[in-house]
Amino acid sequence: MKRKSYLLPVLVIGGLFTLSGYAYKGAVSNSSSPSPQALAMSQPLATTEPETATASASAAITDVAALEAPDVQFDFDRASIRPEAHPELQRVAKLMQENNASLKVGGHADNVGEYVYNWHLSKARADAVKAYLVANGADATRIAATEYGDTTPKVPNSTDENRQINRRVEIEFY
C-alpha cells in the first residue's frame, strides 16, 4: 500500500499563509496614524547637539590616551605599597574618576625565588594597587589586575639595583 504524504503541501500552504500576513491580522494595523510605540521609536534618543557630544567624547578619549603613571616599586618579598607611592596612586584614582578612564595594573617580580611563588607575589602586588585605588574612589570594574611573575623584566636581573626596578606594578590607562 502506497502512503501519500500530505506534509509537504501543508507546510507550503502554511508558509504562504504566514508570509501573506493573514496569520498576524490582529497584530497588523491598517490605520493611517502610527501607533504610540512607532512614534516613540522614531524620536531621537539624544537631546544634546551632535557637535557638542562628539567634541566632548573626543576630548575625553584624547585625555585618557595621554595619561601616564610611574611604576609602583615594592620591597623584596613584599606586596605592601610603600608610603612614597601613595600620592601618585591617589592622583591616578582621581584621574580615573575625572576622565572615566580604565586601567590595567600588571604585577611583576624579580627572578629571586621560585617561579610559582613569584607569580603569586606579582598577583598580590597588582591586587594591592587595585585595592588602594578602589579605596581612594576608583571604580573596581574599570581596573584589570594581572600578574606576570618574573617573565617580563624591565631590565636584566643581574644586579640588586636592577632587581629592585623589576619588583613593580605597571599602570596603563586605556
Sequence and secondary structure as in RCSB ss.txt:
>XXXX:A:sequence
MKRKSYLLPVLVIGGLFTLSGYAYKGAVSNSSSPSPQALAMSQPLATTEPETATASASAAITDVAALEAPDVQFD
FDRASIRPEAHPELQRVAKLMQENNASLKVGGHADNVGEYVYNWHLSKARADAVKAYLVANGADATRIAATEYGD
TTPKVPNSTDENRQINRRVEIEFY
>XXXX:A:secstr
      HHHHHHHHHHHHHHTGGGTTT    SS  HHHHHHHS S  S HHHHHHHHHHHHHHHHH     EE  
TT  S  GGGHHHHHHHHHHHHHHT  EEEEE   SSS HHHHHHHHHHHHHHHHHHHHHTT  GGGEEEEE TT
SS SS TTSHHHHHHHSEEEEEE 
